Amino acid sequence: MYGLTGKTGSGKSTIGKWLGRIEPVYWEVKKRKETNQVRGNGTMENPVAEEEALYLLQDTYQIFNPYVPVIRHFRDIWKNCGDTSSIQSFDEIPEILESLGIADPTTLMKRKAGVVSQGEAQRLAFVLGFIRSASLRIYDEVFSNVDFRYSLRMLNFLRDFCERSETSAVVISHEYELLRACTNDIYMIQDGVMKRAESKRNPGSTPEREISGPPLLSIRDLRVPAHGPHRNNRGTLCMLANLSLYPGGRVGLFGASGLGKTTLLKGLLGEHDLIWSECKISSGKKRDGAVLRDLDIRYLPQSVVSVFNPASTLRRSLKEIQEVHDVSDHEIELYLDLFGLQLAHLDQYPSGLSGGEIQRLGIISLLPGNPDIILLDESFSSVDEDTRETIWSVLKSLQQDRKFGILVVSHDVKWLRSSMDQVYEVLKADPPEVV
């Protein structure tokens, strides 16, 4: 089992797709242009052209038809591939899912993909891929929204599976420590060249900041009830004893996949009900502080590219946001310059940009006007550490001037502790502790 890492836009996904025969030619990594040449090595023939390869893409929601239950995908693939599958029986599938941290696999599989969390969707897609026989499996950032503990379980299962079936796997990830814990060899793409990776240093801590004044938002005894068709069977997803976010403040949340962190954020947006004993607002555009909707809250989801219409250019998508908030082209141009982007990027469609570029534009889409709070839901999970720090540095500088609050959900606890003013662990049915 091999690991592949590198900066966002370095070509990791392109290599994964090429190995999986998703793309007919190899794309030159350094210049990012279409070619079948690999930096002087001549025409690159696909070494697995005669082999069966399976490629699992980053956005696992795209794997599932949103209009049918997840279990139908499993049954259809089992019907076509079950005879040659390394999984002994269909009944083994829920057992595998349970071993990967899914509490009630049978119930989960009866749901449609749109009502499961990103972490649950990734684990479902991960197991779905084992039904089909393949000599090489490529996993492209499919562990990015699963917490480290369950990511280790998934990779250990994959490693054991490869040993039993005498097959191979390539795991593409920004999580170097995860790769180091589970893979045989790690390769890094750097300056257009793929080579064996060296250990990364641990990121340093940032000094604590002093936040003064009344909180922008303060909620006590917050409970997140389940929603959707199965809400009566799930009760309360998670609880927070206290959530306080100050102007210019930064709060981080982490917890197990599927616990309800995304539901909590969408509850703050008003998309789902939340329950609390007390909610106080000391700021906001209307200044009356009566209800949560008086705050201008912006949200960036786990799949950042989903913010934009895939059939429209980025310019048109941002223009719609400008019209809502009465923002000039000049302000957008200033944001582009701050985040290291060009006007030409706006003439592209979302699918034509790298992960780092679409990440920057996703952040820019939150900034027009004067937001009170920005919610980032695993929004940095698909970019490398250096790209994340570059984007985070610009966002912090804008925050210092405009004093909006930031609430970040992430599985990277080390980064949260070094970057946030307060970090809470969300636990089911128990109030989290400030760490």
BABAGU-18424 format. One record per residue: x, y, z of N, C-alpha, C in turn. Coordinates in steps of 0.2 Angstrom, whole numbers, plus 5000, padded with zeros to 4 digits. Layout:
BEGIN
XYZXYZXYZ
...
END
This chain:
BEGIN
500449945000500050005000500450065000
500350114995500750174994500350234996
500750284998500450355000500750404995
500250444993500450504988500250564991
500750614992500550684995500850734991
500750794992500950854989500550914990
500750974987500351034988499751024984
499251064985498651074981498851094974
498551064969498751084962499351054960
499651014964500250984961500150924956
499550894956499450844951499250774954
499150774961499050714964498450674961
497850714960497250684958497350664950
497750704947497850684940498250614939
498750604943499050544943498550484945
498150494951497650444953497150434947
496950484944496450464938496850434932
497450444931497750414926497950344928
498050324934498150254936497550224935
496950254937496350224936496050224930
496450244925496250254918495550294917
495550344921494950394921495150444915
495850464915496050514909496450474905
496450484898496850444893497550464893
497750524895498450544895498650574902
499350574903499650594909499650674908
499550714913499550784913500250804916
500650844912501250864915501150904921
501450884927501250914933501450984934
502051004932502351074933502051124929
501951114923501651174919500851164919
500551114921499851104921499551114914
499851084909499551084903499451014900
498951004896498850934893499450914889
499750854890500250824886500350754888
500550714884500750644885501450634887
501850684888502550674890502650694897
503150654900503250664907503950694908
504050754908504650784909505350754906
505350734900505850714897505950634897
505450604900505450524900505050494894
504850534889504550504883503750494885
503450464880502750444881502650404887
502150414891502050384897501550334896
501650264895501150214895500850194901
500250184902499950164908500150094910
500450084916500650024918500149974920
499550004921498949964923498449954918
498649964912498149964906497849904905
498249844907497949784906497649754913
497649794918497449774925496749804926
496449784931495849814933495949864939
495849924938495949974943495350014945
495250034951494750064954494950134957
494550184955494750254957494150284961
494250304967493750334971493950404972
493450444970493650514969493450554976
493750614976493750654982493050664985
492550694980491850704983491450644982
491450614987491050544987490350554986
490050614987489350624986489150604978
489650624974489550614967489450534965
489650494969489650424968488950394968
488550424973487850404974487350444970
486850414968486250444965485850474971
485750544971485450574977484750554978
484350524973483650514973483450434975
483950394976483850324978484250314985
483950264989484350244995485050224993
485450234998486150204997486250134996
485750095000485750024999485649994992
485350034988485150014981485850014977
486350054979486950054975487349994977
487349974983487649914986487349854982
486649854982486349794979486549784971
486449844968486649844961487349824959
487849844963488549824962488649754964
488249734969488349664971488049614966
487549634963487149594958487649584952
488049634950488449634944489149604946
489349614952490049594954490149554960
489649534963489649494969490049424968
489949394962490249324961490949334961
491249384959492049394959492249434965
491849454969492049504975492449464980
492949504983493349474989492949474995
492349514995491849505001491449445000
491449405005491149345005490349345004
490049385007489349385007489049465008
488449475005488149545006488049555013
487949505018487849525025488449545028
489049535025489649555028489749635028
489449665023489449735022489349775028
488749765031488549805037489049795043
489349735043489849715048490449765047
490649765041491249805039491149885041
490549905039490349975041490349985048
490149945052490149945060490849945062
491249905060491949905062492349975060
492050015056492350075054491950135057
491550125062491250175066490550195065
490250155060489550175059489150135064
488750175068488450145074487850095071
487450115066486850075064486950075056
487350035054487450025046486750015042
486349965045485749955041485250005040
485150045046484750105045485050165041
485750175041486050225037486050205030
486150145028486050125021485350135018
484850135022484250145019484050215018
484550265020484450335018484750355011
484550415009484850435003485450475005
485950475000486550505001486550575004
486050615002486050685004485850695011
485650645015485450655022485950625026
486550605024487050575028487650625028
488050625033488650665034489150655029
489650695027490150685023490650625025
490750625032491150565034490750505033
490150495034489750435033489750415026
489650465021489650455014490350425012
490950455015491550435013491650355015
491450335021491450275023491050225019
490450245017490050205013490350195006
490650245003490950234997491550194997
491950205003492550165004492350085004
491850065007491649995008491349975001
490950024998490650004991491149984986
491750014987492249994982492549924983
492449894988492749834989492349774986
491749794984491349744981491649724974
491849774971492149764964492849734964
492949684960493649654960494149704957
494749714959495149764956495849744959
496349744955497049734957497349794960
497149854958497349914961496849964962
496849984969496350034971496650104972
496350154970496650224971496150264975
496350284981495850324985496150394986
495750444983495950514982495550554987
495950564993495750614998495050585001
494950525001494250495003494250495011
494750515014494850505022494750585025
494650635020494750705022494250725027
493650695027493150715032492950665037
493450615038493350565043493850585049
493650575055494150595060494750545060
495250565063495950525063495850455065
495450445071495350375073495050325068
494550355065494150305060494550305054
494950355052495350355046495850295047
496150295053496650235054496350175053
495650165056495350105055495250085048
495050135044494950125037495550105033
496150135035496750125031497050055034
496950035040497149975042496749915039
496049925038495649875035495949875028
496049925024496249925017496949885017
497449905021498049865021497949795022
497549775027497449695028497049665022
496649705019496249685013496749665007
497249715006497749715001498149655002
498349635008498749585010498449515008
497749515010497349455009497249435002
497149484998496949484991497549484986
498149504989498749514985498649564980
498349624982498249674977498549734980
498549794977498849854979498449914980
498649964983498250024984498650084984
498450144981498750204982498250254986
498550284991498150324995498350394994
497950444991498150514990497850554996
498350585000498050625005498550685007
498250735010498650785013498950775020
498650715023498750705030499350655030
499950685031500550655031500650605036
500450625042500450575048500050515047
499450525044499050465042499350415038
499650445032500050405028500650365031
500950405035501550375038501350315043
500750325046500550265050500350205047
500150205041499850155038500150125031
500450165028500750145021501450125021
501650085016502350055016502850105013
502650145008503050195006502650265004
502950315005502550385004502950424999
502650444994502950484988502650554988
503050604987502850674987502950704980
502450744978502550784972502850854973
503450864971503750934973504050954967
503851024965504151054959504151004953
503550974952503450934946503750864946
504050844951504450784952504150744958
504050674956503750634962504350594965
504450604971505050574975504850544981
505250504984505050484991505050544996
504550545000504450605005504850595011
505050655013505350665020504850685025
504950675031504550685037504450765037
503850785038503650855039503750875047
503950935048503950955055503250975057
503150965064502550985066502451065066
501851085065501751155064501751185071
502051245072502151275078501451305081
501451325087500851355090500851425089
500251455089500251525089500051555096
500251615098500151635104499451655105
499151645112498451655113498351735112
497751745110497551815109497051835114
497051905116496551925121495951955117
495351925119494751955116494351985121
494152045120493752085125493152105123
492652135127492052155125491552095126
490852115125490352065125490352015119
490151955120490151905114489651925109
489851915103489451925097488851885097
488951815099488451765100488551725106
488151715110488251675116487551625117
487751565117487151515118487351465123
486851455128486951405133486551345132
486851285135486451225134486151215127
486551215122486351205115486351125114
485751105111485651045109485451045102
485750995098485650985091485150925090
484550935088484050875087484150845080
484050785079484150755073483550785068
483650785062483150805057483150755051
482650765047482550725041482050665043
481950615038481450565039481550515045
482150515048482350465053482450505060
482250565060482350605066482050575073
481450545072481150515078481550465081
481950425077482350375079483050395082
483250455081483950475082484050525088
483450555090483450595096483950655095
484350675100484750725100485450705098
485750735093486350715090486950735094
486950795096487550815100487350875105
487750895109487650945114488250995115
488151055117488651105118488351135125
488751135130488651165136488651245135
489051265131489151345130489451355124
489251405120489551425114489551505114
490151525114490251605114490751625109
490551665104490951685099490951765099
491551795100491651865101491851895094
491651965093491951995087492651995086
492851965080493551955079493851885082
493351845085493551785089493551725084
493851675086493951615082493851555087
493351515085493151455089493151395085
493451335087493451275084493051225087
492751175083492351125085492651055081
492751005085492950945082492550885086
492450825083492150775085492050715080
491850665082491750605078491350615072
491450585066491050595060490350575061
489850605058489150585059488850615065
489150645069488850665076488350725076
488450765070487950815070488350885069
488950895068489250955068489050995062
488950965056488651005051487951025052
487550985055486851005057486851065062
487351065066487351125071487551185067
487951185062488151245059487551265054
487151215051486551235047486051255052
486051235058485551265063485651335064
486351355065486451425066486251465060
486251435054486051475048485251475048
484951435052484151435052483851385048
484351335045484051285041483751225045
483951215051483751165055483551195062
483151165066482951185073483551175078
483651215082484151205088483751225094
483951195099483651195106484151225111
484051275115484451305119484051335125
484451345131484151375137484151455136
484651475133484851545133485251565126
485051615123485351635117485351715117
485951745117486051815117486451835111
486251895109486651925103486751995105
487352015104487552085106487752125100
487752095094487852135088487452115083
487552135076487152115071486952175067
486752165061486552225057485952255059
485452225062484852255065484852275072
485352255075485552275082485052265087
484452225086483952215091484152155095
484552115093484752055097484252005099
483652015095483051965098483151895095
483351885089483351815086484051805083
484151745082484851725079484851755071
484251755068484351775061484451845060
484551885066484751955065485451965063
485851905064486551905062486651885055
487151915052487251905045487851845045
487551785045488051725045488151695038
488751685037488951655030489251585031
489151535027489351465027489651445021
490251405023490651375017490651295019
490351255014490251185016490851145015
490851085017491351035016491651035009
491151025004491351024997491251094994
491851134994491851204993491551214986
491751164981491551174974490751184973
490451154978489651154977489351214979
489751264981489551334982489351364975
489751344970489651374963489251334958
488851364954488551334949488951304944
488951234943489451204938489351224931
488851254929488651274922488851344921
489051384926489151454926489951464927
490151524924490851544926490851574933
491451574936491551604943491351674943
491451714937491251784937490451794938
490151744934489351754935489151734942
489451684945489251664952489351714957
489951744956490151804961489751864960
489551874953489151934952488451934955
488151874956487551864959487651884967
488151864969488351874977488451954977
488751984973488852054973488252094973
487752074969487152104968486752104975
486752044978486352034984486652084990
487352094990487652134995487852204993
487652214986487852284984488552304984
488952254981489652264981489952274974
490452314974490752334967491252284965
491352284958491852244955492552254959
492652324960493352334963493452304970
492952294974493052254980493252184979
492852154974493052084972493752074969
493952124965494652124963495152134969
495052174974495452174980495552104983
494952074984494952004987495451954983
495351964976495751914972496451934973
496651994973497352014974497651984981
497251994986497451974993497551894993
497151864989497151784989497651764984
497951804980498451784975498051754969
497551774967497151754961497151814956
496951794950496951844944496251844942
496051904938495451914935495251854930
495751824927495651774922495351714926
495451704932495151644936494451644936
494151704935493451714935493051694929
493451684924493151664917493151594917
493451554922493451484922492751454925
492651394923492151354927492451324933
491951304938492251284944492751214943
492551174938492851114937493551124934
493651184931494351204928494851234933
494751234939495151264944495451204949
496051224951496351174956495951184963
496151134967495851134974495951194978
496551224978496751284981496451344978
496351344972496051404968495351404970
494951354970494251354971494151364979
494651344983494551354990494651434991
495051464988495151544989494551574987
494251554981493651584978493051574983
493051514986492551494991492551544997
493151554999493151605005492951675003
493151694996493051764994492251764993
491851714992491151714991490851734998
491151725003490851745010490951815012
491451855009491651915011491251975009
490951975003490652035001490152065006
490052135007489652155012490052155019
489652145024489952145031489652085035
489952025034489651975038489851975045
489351955050489451955057489851885059
489751835056490051765057490151725051
490751695051490851655045490951575048
490551535045490551465047490951425042
491451385044491951345039491851275041
491551235037491351165039491851115035
492351105038492851055035493151085029
493151155028493251185022493951185020
494451165024495151155022495351085022
494851035022495050965022495350945016
495250975010495550955004496050995001
496451035005497051065003497551055008
498151055005498751045009498851095015
499351075019499451115025499751185023
500151195018500451255016499851305013
499451275009498951315006498451335011
498251295016497851305021498051365025
498751365027499051425031499051485027
499151485020499151545016498451575016
497951535015497251555015497051585022
497251545027497051565034497451635036
498051645034498351705035498051765032
497751765026497451815023496751825027
496351775028495751775032495851805038
496351795042496451825049496551895048
496951915043497151985042496452025041
496051995037495352035035494952035041
494951985045494551975052494852035057
495452045057495652095062495452165060
495252175054495052245052494252245052
493952195051493252195050492852165056
493252125060492952105067492352055066
492352015061491851955060492151895064
491651855067491851795071491951745066
492351695068492451635063492351575068
491951525065491851465068492051405064
492551365066492851315061492651245064
492451205059492351135061492951095057
493351055061493851025058494050955062
494350905059494550845062495350855064
495650915062496350925063496350965070
496350925075496350955082496950995083
497550965081498151005082498151075079
497951075073497851145070497351185074
496751165076496351205079496651225085
496951185089497251215096497751265095
498151265089498651315088498351375084
497751375082497451435078496851465081
496451435085495851455088495951485095
495451525097495451555104495151505109
494651465106494351415110494251355106
494251295108494151235105493751185109
493151165106492651125110492651055106
492651005110492550935107491750925108
491450905103490750885103490650815104
490250795109490150725111489450715111
489250655109488550635109488250635116
487650665117487350665123487650695130
488350715129488650745134488950815132
488950855137489250925135489950925134
490250955129490950955127491350995132
491950985132492451015137492851065133
492951125136493451175132494151145133
494551135127495151105127495651165125
END
